[in-house]
Amino acid sequence: MAHQWRGVIAEYRDRLPIEDEPIITLGEGGTPLVPAQRLSDRIGSEVWVKMEGVNPTGSFKDRGMTMAVTKVAGQGAEMLACASTGNTSASAAAYAAHAGLGCAVILPAGKIAAGKLAQAIVHGAQLVAVDGNFDDCLRITRELTDAYPVALVNSINPFRLQGQKTAAFEVVDALGDAPDIHVLPVGNAGNITAYWMGYREYAGMTTLASVDESAAHMEPVSTKVPKMWGFQAAGAAPLVLGEPVSDPETVATAIRIGNPASWKYAIEARDESSGQIDKVSDEDILAAQALLAAEVGIFVEPASAASIAGLLAAAEAGKVAEGQKIVCTVTGHGLKDTETALTGREIDPTVIEPSLAAASEALGL
Ligand SMILES: *Cc1c(COP(=O)(O)O)cnc(C)c1O
């Protein structure tokens, strides 16, 4: 009989800090892990793509949002708030709508992709645009949630990372063990923290960010953990530079962050896993986005392509040993930001008269 995926809380309940609160879910998680043959051929290794754009609101943020909103609703909150580069607000707005709660989103003015803004609006969130960057928005949101009865659902809410760690569980469950290398884009650094927590917990270990240690006492599922490879955009690469960037700039708006909230956890993930955090140029990000769409059939938003761009650059530099099993997380759907994807492309097809002859001529057949 067909099995319907029940959302990450129901699927991984024994590994999440959930009590008897009603679960707020839109069926997030259970996303495809797709073998990418042509990418594997280029790299000389076995490359898999974890398609997080397939989540209910089109990004991995839903994994954390089901946990955060379940918790704050269970504690009686009536309104949530988040700072966002776009996807957190899209997710918060949808889960708040599902739970019947209010939602305030604090956004950097003019820096949100149109699709993401549309999501926050249609789900009924209250939008506040700030003349500043994401880091300013996060500071204001923290102050707002301290001063008023409004619940914070950014990834500094520890329940967000608990939900997001389930992506690592899914990878291990699909492959039978952890991969050799896990590659992902890094912005506020919550996701790399969450994956590292998930991989460690499945191997019977804990991390700095683990909220309880009970998971460490469960039977290990995996025999190893992967090297964590994170990639930031060159114009927003504080973890690579070793200091905050006051004016982050990149076409990949979802990782346009100058002072990551989960800084120390990301460094732990890098160092404990013998991994790396490096940077990729906007040009390479857009080239990787185009390549993934044209050669693998997966359309992602620019930030997501940072993982692919980073892997390609590492392979070119001879840093990828042959025969590795590599998982790349692509974090958000390409339809969220079609404007960037179509920049510089021919998008007006030739108009022909309605006949086979004209169609075949236009196709050069
Ligand atoms: C949020 C987001 C990121 C960055 O994740 P962090 O946890 O902030 O490092 C990357 N890509 C997309 C599409 C996102 O929405």
The ligand as an ORCA input file, in Angstrom:
! r2SCAN-3c Opt
* xyz 0 1
  C      18.453     29.970      4.323
  C      19.038     29.527      3.058
  C      20.405     29.244      2.916
  C      21.384     29.437      4.008
  O      21.210     28.572      5.103
  P      21.824     28.960      6.517
  O      21.237     27.993      7.452
  O      21.410     30.371      6.788
  O      23.303     28.843      6.381
  C      20.863     28.769      1.710
  N      20.023     28.601      0.656
  C      18.716     28.874      0.761
  C      17.859     28.675     -0.441
  C      18.179     29.340      1.947
  O      16.880     29.619      2.014
*
